[in-house]
Every structure is written in structure tokens, then in C-alpha cells.
Amino acid sequence: MLNIAFGQSKYYVDNLSENTKRGLRQKVRNGEYPCLAPVGYLNDVRLKTIVVDKKKSVIIRKAFELYAQNNSRLDDIAEFLAQRGITYRNGVKYKRDRISFILSNPFYVGFFKFKGEIYEGKHQPVISKKIFDRVQEVLEERGRPHHNPKNSPKVFCGLLKCSCGMGITAEVKKGHTYYRCTKKSKITKCLEPYIREELLDKQLSDLIQKFSLKKNWAEKLLEMLEKDKADSAHNPFAFVQESKDKIESIKIKLQRLLDSYLEQDIEREVYLEKKNIFMHEKKSLEEKIQGLEQKRTGWVEPMENWIKEAANLPQVARESNLFAKKVATKEIFGSNLILAAREARATPHKHWRFLQIAAEKTAKFSESFLMVALRRVELLFPG
């Protein structure tokens, strides 16, 4: 009797295990990720799906965009996320390997990996394939073995150049951080003096403050933005048929590839490699079509983000968060910051310069005059 009972129990367990595996395989084939959602997404227990975390997904997208510019380290991205509340459960900043995992996770562009194989998910992507590919290039470029430097990198390194054209480095002396020219030029002997971090911090804060957007301006511009977005949504648009045909061709190739693998005509490694290539090519084409569809309203989100960033600059300038100031300064001036005679000088990007001029020239006018004069808010933002 015990043997019979044991046999029945083992059969039940084996059968349950196989049914569970079968269910997981079917779920994966349907594009449903069977694991916990990564940061930036949430598991919807009620609907048993994965949905976008509206707050954290924006932060994750910005982290990808920052790293794609190739001006930030993994530690900088960890700091950027921590400042916005994305940390381990105990409040500790993410480690470098965790940041690397996030930045290389194809989930954020609409794919997911399960048992080594890539699948197209039903979840909504939060970053573009173009940004993701650029991030992978940067990760690969910086993939050399990491060595801890004698002195840890200082926050403003990589932000400015010396007036002689060389880069800026930092040194710690008597408890204070000083920035100076690297003096690597073989042609020019640079005589630029050191500048203390506290003084550079104040100069950057003063620069940032000049490009802030008044609160009442920001509110009115956001209202106008919503109206323009609604008006633009009614415009007709045609898709490019050539891209659609290519997508259909890739679908056929994927099916043939799967058939070859199931018939054991090709090895698993070859199947996975070719499937990965086809899936990424298909995603790029789909984004191209989607980009054409959204072209009429594609300026809305960058414009909205710019308005909010400009309105938040006074707070960034007031606070002591040096990394936040570095990000804001890079956004306004790009690579145009020069350090000369202990003074940070810069030429802003055009749209920031226009904002500065508008604030200076229209200070004497009323708010209503300003808002009537602006017909379409996207004219403020470069195309």
C-alpha cells in the first residue's frame, strides 16, 4: 500500500511539475514575462500582467539618456538614481554591477530573456531602441577591467575644459578639492591657476540661475502644451509601406529559423544568435514606423521635460548637490564650458539662450502679454 501511495504521489508531483513548465512556456511564447518586473515596472497582481511604473520609468529613461551621452560613470548613474529614490530596499545605493545589469537589460525596449532565449514582450517599452543601442556601445567601450584610482574621481571632472584646450583634473590638498588643467599639451605651456571646488560650485550655481524659468511661465506653457498636443493628435499620417514589408519578411525568417531549430538542422547557439539579430532588427523598424506616426506630437515630451527642468533650476542652484548641478550644467551648456582665470565661462545651447533673453527683455511686461505673444510653444524647443 505504501509503495502504491508513493507511486501515486510521485506521479502527481511529476505531472504538476510538467504542467507548470508547460504553462510557463506558453506564457513566455505569448510575450508574458513570468518573473518579477524590473525597476521601472510593476507586477499587476489583479490582471497578472506587467505595467509601467509612471514615476520610476521616467527616472530610468533619464538614466539611460545620461549614460548614452558617455559623460557619466556607473557610479554617477547610481547616484542619480539614489537621489530620486531608486535604491536597494535598505536605502543603499545600487552597486556598479547592478547599474550595468539595468543598462543592459533588453526588457526596457520591449524584449525579455527567459532561459537564455530572447522573446518579444507584451509590456510597454520605456526607452527607444536607438538609446538602448547607444548605451550598449558605451558599456562595451568601457568594458575594460576596472581599477580603483589612487584618488576617487571628483564630480566636476569631465564637465569643463581649460582655456588652453586641455581637460580639467582635480587634486585634494589640506582637505579641499582643487581643479586645474591636466597640462598635457605638448605645444602650449598652460599657466592657468587652480580653482577651489567651493568657488567653482558657486560660479556654476550663478550660471544655472540665469536660465531658470519662472513658475507662472512654466504653468502657462504647460497648459498651452496640452492644447497643442490635443490639436496635433487630429492630423492624418501615413506609414511607410517599405518598413512594414521588411517587418513581415523578418517574421517569415523567424518562423523558418524556429522550424530549422525544431528539426535539429541548426544548433541552439546558432538559433539564439540569429533570433536575437532578427528581433532587434524588427524592433528598430517598428520604432521607425512608430516615430513617423508620432512625429507630429514627438516634440511634446521633450518640451514638457525642458519646461520642468528649467522651472526646477533655482532649487538645483540653491542646494548643495554637486552631481545635480553637473547634470543641469551639462544640459544647458553641453561641452562648451571653459575654465579660465579661476572663472567658469560658457556658451549655452540656443534654446536656453533664448529663454535667458526672454527673461531679460520681457521683465517689464505683464504675464498676459508674454503668453499671447507665444503662439505655439514648440517654437521654443529646437527641432
C-alpha positions as CSV (number, residue, x, y, z in Angstrom):
1,M,0.0,0.0,0.0
2,L,2.8,2.4,0.9
3,N,4.5,1.7,-2.5
4,I,1.3,2.4,-4.3
5,A,0.7,5.6,-2.4
6,F,4.3,6.7,-3.0
7,G,3.9,5.9,-6.7
8,Q,0.7,7.9,-7.0
9,S,2.3,10.9,-5.1
10,K,5.3,10.9,-7.3
11,Y,3.1,10.7,-10.4
12,Y,1.1,13.7,-9.1
13,V,4.2,15.8,-8.4
14,D,5.8,15.0,-11.7
15,N,2.5,15.7,-13.6
16,L,2.1,19.0,-11.7
17,S,5.7,20.0,-12.4
18,E,5.3,19.3,-16.1
19,N,2.0,21.2,-16.3
20,T,3.7,24.1,-14.5
21,K,6.6,24.1,-17.0
22,R,4.1,23.8,-19.9
23,G,2.2,26.8,-18.6
24,L,5.4,28.9,-18.2
25,R,6.5,28.0,-21.8
26,Q,3.1,29.1,-23.1
27,K,3.1,32.3,-21.1
28,V,6.6,33.1,-22.4
29,R,5.5,32.4,-26.0
30,N,2.6,34.8,-25.5
31,G,5.0,37.6,-24.6
32,E,4.3,37.5,-20.9
33,Y,7.3,37.8,-18.6
34,P,6.9,35.1,-15.9
35,C,9.2,36.8,-13.3
36,L,9.3,39.9,-11.1
37,A,9.2,43.1,-13.0
38,P,12.4,45.1,-13.2
39,V,12.7,48.6,-11.6
40,G,10.6,51.0,-13.7
41,Y,7.8,48.4,-14.0
42,L,5.2,46.9,-11.6
43,N,3.6,43.5,-11.4
44,D,-0.2,44.0,-11.6
45,V,-1.4,41.1,-9.4
46,R,-5.0,41.6,-10.3
47,L,-4.5,41.4,-14.1
48,K,-1.4,39.2,-13.8
49,T,0.5,41.5,-16.2
50,I,3.4,43.9,-16.0
51,V,2.7,47.6,-16.2
52,V,4.8,50.7,-16.4
53,D,5.7,52.5,-13.1
54,K,4.8,56.0,-14.3
55,K,7.2,57.7,-11.8
56,K,10.2,55.4,-11.8
57,S,10.1,54.7,-15.6
58,V,10.8,58.4,-16.3
59,I,13.8,58.3,-14.0
60,I,15.1,55.0,-15.6
61,R,14.7,56.6,-19.1
62,K,16.7,59.6,-18.0
63,A,19.4,57.4,-16.6
64,F,19.7,55.6,-20.0
65,E,19.9,59.0,-21.7
66,L,22.6,60.3,-19.3
67,Y,24.8,57.2,-19.8
68,A,24.3,57.3,-23.6
69,Q,26.0,60.7,-23.6
70,N,29.2,59.0,-22.5
71,N,29.8,61.6,-19.8
72,S,28.7,59.6,-16.7
73,R,30.2,56.7,-14.9
74,L,28.2,53.8,-13.5
75,D,28.7,55.3,-10.1
76,D,27.2,58.6,-11.4
77,I,24.1,56.8,-12.6
78,A,23.8,55.0,-9.2
79,E,24.0,58.4,-7.5
80,F,21.5,59.9,-10.0
81,L,19.0,57.0,-9.2
82,A,19.6,57.2,-5.4
83,Q,18.8,61.0,-5.4
84,R,15.4,60.1,-6.9
85,G,14.6,57.3,-4.5
86,I,15.7,54.3,-6.6
87,T,17.9,52.2,-4.3
88,Y,18.0,48.8,-2.6
89,R,15.3,48.1,-0.1
90,N,17.5,49.2,2.7
91,G,18.1,52.6,1.1
92,V,21.7,51.7,0.0
93,K,22.8,52.9,-3.5
94,Y,22.9,50.4,-6.3
95,K,26.4,48.8,-6.9
96,R,28.1,49.1,-10.2
97,D,27.2,45.6,-11.4
98,R,23.5,46.3,-10.6
99,I,23.6,49.5,-12.7
100,S,25.4,47.6,-15.5
101,F,22.6,45.0,-15.4
102,I,19.9,47.6,-15.6
103,L,21.5,49.4,-18.5
104,S,22.0,46.2,-20.5
105,N,18.5,44.7,-19.8
106,P,16.5,44.4,-23.1
107,F,13.3,44.5,-21.1
108,Y,13.3,48.3,-21.3
109,V,12.9,48.2,-25.1
110,G,10.2,45.5,-25.1
111,F,12.1,42.2,-25.0
112,F,12.9,39.8,-22.2
113,K,15.2,36.9,-21.7
114,F,14.0,33.5,-20.4
115,K,16.4,30.6,-20.0
116,G,18.9,32.2,-22.4
117,E,16.4,32.9,-25.2
118,I,15.1,36.4,-26.1
119,Y,11.3,36.9,-26.5
120,E,9.2,39.9,-27.6
121,G,7.2,41.0,-24.6
122,K,3.7,42.5,-24.4
123,H,4.8,45.1,-21.9
124,Q,5.3,48.7,-23.0
125,P,8.9,49.8,-23.7
126,V,10.1,52.8,-21.7
127,I,13.2,53.7,-23.9
128,S,13.9,53.7,-27.6
129,K,15.9,51.1,-29.4
130,K,18.3,53.9,-30.6
131,I,19.1,55.0,-27.0
132,F,19.5,51.3,-25.8
133,D,21.9,50.5,-28.7
134,R,24.0,53.6,-27.8
135,V,24.1,52.6,-24.2
136,Q,25.4,49.1,-25.2
137,E,28.1,50.8,-27.2
138,V,29.2,52.9,-24.2
139,L,29.1,49.8,-22.0
140,E,31.3,47.9,-24.4
141,E,33.7,50.8,-24.8
142,R,34.1,51.0,-21.0
143,G,34.2,47.2,-20.6
144,R,37.9,47.1,-19.8
145,P,38.9,45.9,-16.3
146,H,38.1,48.5,-13.6
147,H,41.0,49.7,-11.5
148,N,40.4,51.9,-8.5
149,P,42.3,55.1,-8.9
150,K,44.6,56.5,-6.2
151,N,42.2,59.4,-5.7
152,S,38.5,58.9,-6.3
153,P,37.1,60.9,-9.3
154,K,35.7,64.3,-8.4
155,V,32.3,65.3,-9.5
156,F,33.2,68.3,-11.8
157,C,35.8,66.3,-13.7
158,G,34.7,65.8,-17.4
159,L,32.5,68.9,-17.2
160,L,34.9,71.7,-18.2
161,K,37.9,72.3,-20.4
162,C,40.8,74.6,-19.7
163,S,41.2,77.7,-21.8
164,C,44.2,76.1,-23.5
165,G,42.0,73.3,-24.8
166,M,43.1,70.5,-22.4
167,G,41.0,68.7,-19.9
168,I,40.5,69.5,-16.2
169,T,41.6,67.2,-13.4
170,A,41.3,67.5,-9.6
171,E,43.5,67.2,-6.6
172,V,42.8,67.1,-2.8
173,K,45.1,69.3,-0.7
174,K,44.7,70.0,3.0
175,G,41.1,68.7,3.0
176,H,40.0,70.8,0.0
177,T,39.4,69.8,-3.7
178,Y,41.1,71.9,-6.3
179,Y,40.5,71.8,-10.1
180,R,43.3,72.5,-12.6
181,C,44.4,71.9,-16.2
182,T,45.9,68.5,-16.9
183,K,48.8,70.3,-18.6
184,K,49.1,67.6,-21.2
185,S,49.6,69.9,-24.2
186,K,53.0,69.4,-25.9
187,I,52.7,72.8,-27.7
188,T,51.4,75.2,-25.1
189,K,52.6,75.7,-21.5
190,C,49.4,76.3,-19.6
191,L,49.7,78.9,-16.8
192,E,46.0,78.7,-15.6
193,P,45.8,78.7,-11.8
194,Y,43.9,76.2,-9.6
195,I,40.3,76.8,-8.5
196,R,38.8,75.5,-5.3
197,E,35.7,73.4,-5.6
198,E,33.6,75.7,-3.4
199,L,34.3,78.7,-5.7
200,L,33.5,76.6,-8.8
201,D,30.3,75.4,-7.2
202,K,29.2,79.0,-6.6
203,Q,30.0,80.0,-10.2
204,L,28.1,77.1,-11.6
205,S,25.1,77.9,-9.4
206,D,25.1,81.5,-10.6
207,L,25.3,80.3,-14.2
208,I,22.4,77.9,-13.7
209,Q,20.2,80.5,-12.0
210,K,20.3,82.7,-15.1
211,F,18.5,80.1,-17.2
212,S,15.6,79.3,-14.8
213,L,12.0,79.5,-15.9
214,K,9.6,81.5,-13.7
215,K,6.9,79.4,-12.0
216,N,4.0,81.2,-13.6
217,W,5.6,80.9,-17.1
218,A,6.1,77.2,-16.6
219,E,2.4,76.7,-15.6
220,K,1.1,78.7,-18.6
221,L,3.4,77.0,-21.0
222,L,2.4,73.5,-19.8
223,E,-1.3,74.5,-20.3
224,M,-0.5,75.6,-23.9
225,L,1.4,72.4,-24.4
226,E,-1.6,70.3,-23.6
227,K,-3.8,72.2,-26.0
228,D,-1.2,71.9,-28.8
229,K,-0.9,68.2,-28.2
230,A,-4.7,67.7,-28.4
231,D,-4.8,69.8,-31.7
232,S,-1.9,67.9,-33.3
233,A,-3.5,64.5,-32.5
234,H,-6.1,65.0,-35.1
235,N,-3.7,65.4,-38.0
236,P,-3.6,62.5,-40.5
237,F,-0.5,60.5,-41.1
238,A,0.7,57.7,-43.5
239,F,3.0,54.9,-42.6
240,V,6.0,53.9,-44.8
241,Q,5.0,50.6,-46.6
242,E,8.6,49.6,-47.2
243,S,9.3,49.2,-43.4
244,K,6.1,47.2,-43.0
245,D,7.2,44.8,-45.8
246,K,10.6,44.4,-44.1
247,I,8.9,43.5,-40.8
248,E,6.8,40.9,-42.5
249,S,9.9,39.4,-44.1
250,I,11.6,39.2,-40.8
251,K,8.6,37.4,-39.3
252,I,8.9,34.8,-42.0
253,K,12.6,34.4,-41.4
254,L,12.0,34.0,-37.6
255,Q,9.4,31.2,-38.3
256,R,11.8,29.5,-40.7
257,L,14.6,29.8,-38.1
258,L,12.4,28.2,-35.5
259,D,11.4,25.4,-37.8
260,S,15.1,24.7,-38.6
261,Y,15.9,24.6,-34.9
262,L,13.0,22.3,-34.1
263,E,14.0,20.0,-36.9
264,Q,17.5,20.0,-35.4
265,D,19.0,21.4,-38.6
266,I,20.9,24.1,-36.6
267,E,22.5,24.2,-33.2
268,R,20.8,26.0,-30.3
269,E,23.6,28.6,-30.1
270,V,23.2,29.5,-33.8
271,Y,19.4,29.7,-33.3
272,L,19.7,32.0,-30.4
273,E,22.2,34.3,-32.1
274,K,20.2,34.7,-35.3
275,K,17.0,35.1,-33.4
276,N,18.5,37.9,-31.4
277,I,19.6,39.7,-34.6
278,F,16.2,39.4,-36.2
279,M,14.4,40.5,-33.1
280,H,16.5,43.6,-32.7
281,E,16.2,44.5,-36.4
282,K,12.4,44.1,-36.2
283,K,12.2,46.3,-33.2
284,S,14.2,49.1,-34.9
285,L,11.9,49.0,-37.9
286,E,8.8,49.1,-35.6
287,E,10.2,52.1,-33.8
288,K,10.9,53.8,-37.2
289,I,7.2,53.4,-38.1
290,Q,6.1,54.5,-34.6
291,G,8.4,57.5,-34.9
292,L,6.8,58.5,-38.1
293,E,3.4,58.2,-36.6
294,Q,4.3,60.3,-33.5
295,K,6.3,62.9,-35.4
296,R,3.5,65.4,-35.3
297,T,3.5,65.2,-31.4
298,G,7.0,63.9,-30.8
299,W,8.2,67.3,-29.7
300,V,5.7,67.3,-26.8
301,E,7.5,65.1,-24.3
302,P,11.0,66.8,-24.7
303,M,9.3,70.2,-24.5
304,E,7.4,69.2,-21.3
305,N,10.6,67.9,-19.8
306,W,12.5,71.0,-20.7
307,I,9.9,73.3,-19.1
308,K,10.0,71.3,-15.9
309,E,13.8,71.2,-15.8
310,A,14.0,75.0,-16.4
311,A,11.5,75.6,-13.6
312,N,13.5,73.4,-11.2
313,L,16.8,75.2,-11.8
314,P,16.5,77.6,-8.9
315,Q,16.2,74.7,-6.5
316,V,19.2,72.9,-8.1
317,A,21.3,76.1,-7.8
318,R,20.3,76.6,-4.1
319,E,21.0,73.0,-3.0
320,S,24.5,71.5,-2.3
321,N,24.0,68.5,-4.6
322,L,27.1,68.8,-6.8
323,F,26.1,66.0,-9.2
324,A,22.7,67.6,-9.8
325,K,24.5,70.8,-10.7
326,K,26.8,68.9,-13.1
327,V,23.8,67.3,-14.8
328,A,22.0,70.7,-15.1
329,T,25.1,72.5,-16.3
330,K,25.8,69.8,-18.9
331,E,22.2,70.1,-20.1
332,I,22.4,73.9,-20.6
333,F,26.0,74.2,-22.0
334,G,26.9,70.8,-23.3
335,S,30.7,70.7,-23.8
336,N,31.0,74.5,-24.1
337,L,32.2,75.1,-20.5
338,I,35.7,76.7,-20.3
339,L,37.8,77.3,-17.1
340,A,39.9,80.5,-17.4
341,A,41.5,82.7,-14.7
342,R,39.6,80.8,-12.0
343,E,36.3,81.6,-13.8
344,A,33.8,79.2,-15.4
345,R,32.7,80.6,-18.8
346,A,30.2,79.1,-21.1
347,T,28.0,79.4,-24.2
348,P,24.6,77.9,-23.7
349,H,22.6,75.9,-26.2
350,K,20.3,78.1,-28.3
351,H,17.0,77.3,-26.7
352,W,18.5,78.0,-23.2
353,R,19.9,81.3,-24.5
354,F,16.5,82.2,-26.0
355,L,15.0,81.6,-22.5
356,Q,17.6,83.9,-20.9
357,I,17.0,86.7,-23.4
358,A,13.2,86.3,-23.0
359,A,13.5,86.7,-19.2
360,E,15.8,89.7,-19.5
361,K,13.9,91.5,-22.3
362,T,10.4,91.0,-21.0
363,A,10.8,91.6,-17.3
364,K,8.9,94.8,-17.6
365,F,5.9,93.3,-19.4
366,S,2.9,91.6,-17.9
367,E,2.4,87.9,-17.8
368,S,-0.6,88.1,-20.2
369,F,1.4,89.9,-22.8
370,L,4.0,87.2,-22.8
371,M,1.6,84.4,-23.2
372,V,-0.4,86.0,-26.0
373,A,2.9,86.6,-27.9
374,L,3.8,82.9,-27.8
375,R,1.5,81.3,-30.5
376,R,2.9,77.7,-30.4
377,V,5.1,76.6,-27.5
378,E,7.1,74.1,-29.5
379,L,8.8,77.1,-31.3
380,L,10.9,77.4,-28.1
381,F,12.3,74.0,-28.4
382,P,14.8,73.1,-31.1
383,G,13.7,70.5,-33.7
